[in-house]
Amino acid sequence: MPEFSFSEEQDMLRKAVRNFAQNEIAPGIKERIEAGKFPRELVKAMANLGLTGMSIPTEYGGQPIDWVSVGIVIEELAKVDFCASCIPFLAAPAPLVLQLASSEVQKKWLPLIASGDKVFCMGSTEPDCGSDLAAMKTKAIRKDDGYIINGEKTSISYGMQADVMITLAKVAPETRRITPFLVPLDSPGLVRSAISDMGWEPIGRASIILDDVKVPIESRLGEEGQGLYKVLPSLGVARVLAALQALALAQASLEDAVSYSKQRIAFGKPIAEFQGVSYKLAEAATQIEMGRWFCYRVLWMQDQGIPHDKESAMCKWWCPEIATQIIHDALIIHGHVGYSKEYHLEQRLRDVLGLEIGDGPSNIMKIIISRDILR
Ligand SMILES: Cc1cc2nc3c(=O)[nH]c(=O)nc-3n(C[C@H](O)[C@H](O)[C@H](O)COP(=O)(O)OP(=O)(O)OC[C@H]3O[C@@H](n4cnc5c(N)ncnc54)[C@H](O)[C@@H]3O)c2cc1C
């Protein structure tokens, strides 16, 4: 990392994922958006390349790589199809929480994620609380040989299609402490309903009601009210990956705007020759470059075991915001053409807005940063 370059293996990985994305993923984007589904065959195709086992130990069927390389995978997929990048995105942080489980539970679930046979989703948000997670109402009450879970989760990415949810609940509802549970989504008492969204169509979001859902004791991840806090510092990595997804959408839009502005003629010359256009491109290129390197530095910190709460929060608020502006500018540079669904720009604009909110909006990230610098 101090050399400020990627290793030869990382460059090769980038190339391999780029080829895969262009050949296997790009052709079906439109159909997947229309169908509102992300096909399991494609999840399996990603699994065959090791993209769903990147943070899973080899003994559990994974093909572990460093987090900088995970970032490369997510970035390259998102440049071609944002929703495709969500599949490794969902698979990558889940094993960090599953480390809290017994070895039997890990032995059962981790190979299924690595092989692409099962997809996880993350259930923390509720109708009445998102940012203030400790205010959650979902309860897991100990009974005989397990727990009975009651509550409602909402805004769950891939919630209609996933197989199992890492469900955050309170074992002692009078406290603010949270415990994660592994809940298969075909459990009796669980009802899911789709949310109609402005973007992310093939991934989608769902509300999930848990009505007396019974899970065995082994489903509890870590000790009651304790476990989550042990893995929380490493979970910030998801925010960095989300930032890279946003920058990838911005980069793809910038590339479109560069090529369009060179060939679109107005007032007798290519619009790229007007500084009002070329300065926008220059600003976008600068911001993307700065954002990317900072994201990769934070992933490197994760690889070194260096805490990065503040830095991952910086990535998460800044990158989606600049990406939204860059995609917006790229769309305007395309004039009337940019407003059409024939181009990817309007889709990217709708998708990137979800990244501004999901996993914590800007204000919440700024609370984390300001707490750290004012401490
Ligand atoms: C596309 C998408 C995918 C998502 N996927 C998932 C998922 O897979 N799993 C999951 O559990 N959740 C998911 N979410 C939910 C997401 O994590 C929450 O929306 C987010 O944490 C914010 O919570 P909220 O929506 O309840 O907003 P609120 O917490 O109600 O906040 C609303 C607004 O008020 C602001 N605000 C709140 N508190 C403060 C404060 N103290 N100071 C200043 N401003 C404040 C926020 O910045 C925000 O703009 C997803 C959301 C989206 C849009």
Ligand as a Chemical Component Dictionary entry (heavy atoms), coordinates in Angstrom:
data_LIG
# 
_chem_comp.id                   LIG 
_chem_comp.type                 NON-POLYMER 
_chem_comp.pdbx_formal_charge   0 
_chem_comp.three_letter_code    LIG 
# 
loop_
_chem_comp_atom.comp_id 
_chem_comp_atom.atom_id 
_chem_comp_atom.alt_atom_id 
_chem_comp_atom.type_symbol 
_chem_comp_atom.charge 
_chem_comp_atom.model_Cartn_x 
_chem_comp_atom.model_Cartn_y 
_chem_comp_atom.model_Cartn_z 
_chem_comp_atom.pdbx_ordinal 
LIG C1  C1  C 0 -31.518 1.212  -0.908 1  
LIG C2  C2  C 0 -31.504 0.896  0.569  2  
LIG C3  C3  C 0 -31.069 -0.348 0.999  3  
LIG C4  C4  C 0 -31.120 -0.658 2.364  4  
LIG N1  N1  N 0 -30.752 -1.917 2.771  5  
LIG C5  C5  C 0 -30.872 -2.242 4.075  6  
LIG C6  C6  C 0 -30.612 -3.586 4.518  7  
LIG O1  O1  O 0 -30.219 -4.450 3.737  8  
LIG N2  N2  N 0 -30.806 -3.884 5.827  9  
LIG C7  C7  C 0 -31.237 -2.947 6.732  10 
LIG O2  O2  O 0 -31.374 -3.293 7.887  11 
LIG N3  N3  N 0 -31.476 -1.674 6.347  12 
LIG C8  C8  C 0 -31.320 -1.303 5.044  13 
LIG N4  N4  N 0 -31.604 -0.027 4.632  14 
LIG C9  C9  C 0 -32.076 0.933  5.609  15 
LIG C10 C10 C 0 -31.014 1.960  5.981  16 
LIG O3  O3  O 0 -29.947 1.361  6.677  17 
LIG C11 C11 C 0 -31.716 3.054  6.801  18 
LIG O4  O4  O 0 -32.601 3.709  5.907  19 
LIG C12 C12 C 0 -30.737 4.054  7.373  20 
LIG O5  O5  O 0 -29.986 3.458  8.401  21 
LIG C13 C13 C 0 -31.465 5.289  7.919  22 
LIG O6  O6  O 0 -32.506 4.939  8.764  23 
LIG P1  P1  P 0 -33.962 5.552  8.529  24 
LIG O7  O7  O 0 -34.312 5.340  7.115  25 
LIG O8  O8  O 0 -34.853 4.992  9.554  26 
LIG O9  O9  O 0 -33.779 7.100  8.704  27 
LIG P2  P2  P 0 -33.876 7.911  10.077 28 
LIG O10 O10 O 0 -32.962 7.340  11.075 29 
LIG O11 O11 O 0 -35.295 8.094  10.427 30 
LIG O12 O12 O 0 -33.284 9.292  9.567  31 
LIG C14 C14 C 0 -34.035 10.138 8.685  32 
LIG C15 C15 C 0 -33.190 11.359 8.367  33 
LIG O13 O13 O 0 -32.894 12.060 9.566  34 
LIG C16 C16 C 0 -31.503 12.215 9.708  35 
LIG N5  N5  N 0 -31.137 12.030 11.114 36 
LIG C17 C17 C 0 -31.520 11.023 11.952 37 
LIG N6  N6  N 0 -30.932 11.162 13.154 38 
LIG C18 C18 C 0 -30.172 12.274 13.090 39 
LIG C19 C19 C 0 -29.303 12.948 13.996 40 
LIG N7  N7  N 0 -29.104 12.507 15.243 41 
LIG N8  N8  N 0 -28.668 14.073 13.572 42 
LIG C20 C20 C 0 -28.854 14.532 12.308 43 
LIG N9  N9  N 0 -29.643 13.945 11.395 44 
LIG C21 C21 C 0 -30.294 12.812 11.764 45 
LIG C22 C22 C 0 -30.840 11.162 8.830  46 
LIG O14 O14 O 0 -29.595 11.609 8.360  47 
LIG C23 C23 C 0 -31.858 11.004 7.718  48 
LIG O15 O15 O 0 -31.566 11.872 6.673  49 
LIG C24 C24 C 0 -31.557 0.311  3.284  50 
LIG C25 C25 C 0 -31.970 1.569  2.835  51 
LIG C26 C26 C 0 -31.950 1.864  1.493  52 
LIG C27 C27 C 0 -32.437 3.206  1.022  53 
# 
loop_
_chem_comp_bond.comp_id 
_chem_comp_bond.atom_id_1 
_chem_comp_bond.atom_id_2 
_chem_comp_bond.value_order 
_chem_comp_bond.pdbx_ordinal 
LIG C1  C2  SING 1  
LIG C2  C3  SING 2  
LIG C2  C26 DOUB 3  
LIG C3  C4  DOUB 4  
LIG C4  N1  SING 5  
LIG C4  C24 SING 6  
LIG N1  C5  DOUB 7  
LIG C5  C6  SING 8  
LIG C5  C8  SING 9  
LIG C6  O1  DOUB 10 
LIG C6  N2  SING 11 
LIG N2  C7  SING 12 
LIG C7  O2  DOUB 13 
LIG C7  N3  SING 14 
LIG N3  C8  DOUB 15 
LIG C8  N4  SING 16 
LIG N4  C9  SING 17 
LIG N4  C24 SING 18 
LIG C9  C10 SING 19 
LIG C10 O3  SING 20 
LIG C10 C11 SING 21 
LIG C11 O4  SING 22 
LIG C11 C12 SING 23 
LIG C12 O5  SING 24 
LIG C12 C13 SING 25 
LIG C13 O6  SING 26 
LIG O6  P1  SING 27 
LIG P1  O7  DOUB 28 
LIG P1  O8  SING 29 
LIG P1  O9  SING 30 
LIG O9  P2  SING 31 
LIG P2  O10 DOUB 32 
LIG P2  O11 SING 33 
LIG P2  O12 SING 34 
LIG O12 C14 SING 35 
LIG C14 C15 SING 36 
LIG C15 O13 SING 37 
LIG C15 C23 SING 38 
LIG O13 C16 SING 39 
LIG C16 N5  SING 40 
LIG C16 C22 SING 41 
LIG N5  C17 SING 42 
LIG N5  C21 SING 43 
LIG C17 N6  DOUB 44 
LIG N6  C18 SING 45 
LIG C18 C19 SING 46 
LIG C18 C21 DOUB 47 
LIG C19 N7  SING 48 
LIG C19 N8  DOUB 49 
LIG N8  C20 SING 50 
LIG C20 N9  DOUB 51 
LIG N9  C21 SING 52 
LIG C22 O14 SING 53 
LIG C22 C23 SING 54 
LIG C23 O15 SING 55 
LIG C24 C25 DOUB 56 
LIG C25 C26 SING 57 
LIG C26 C27 SING 58 
# 
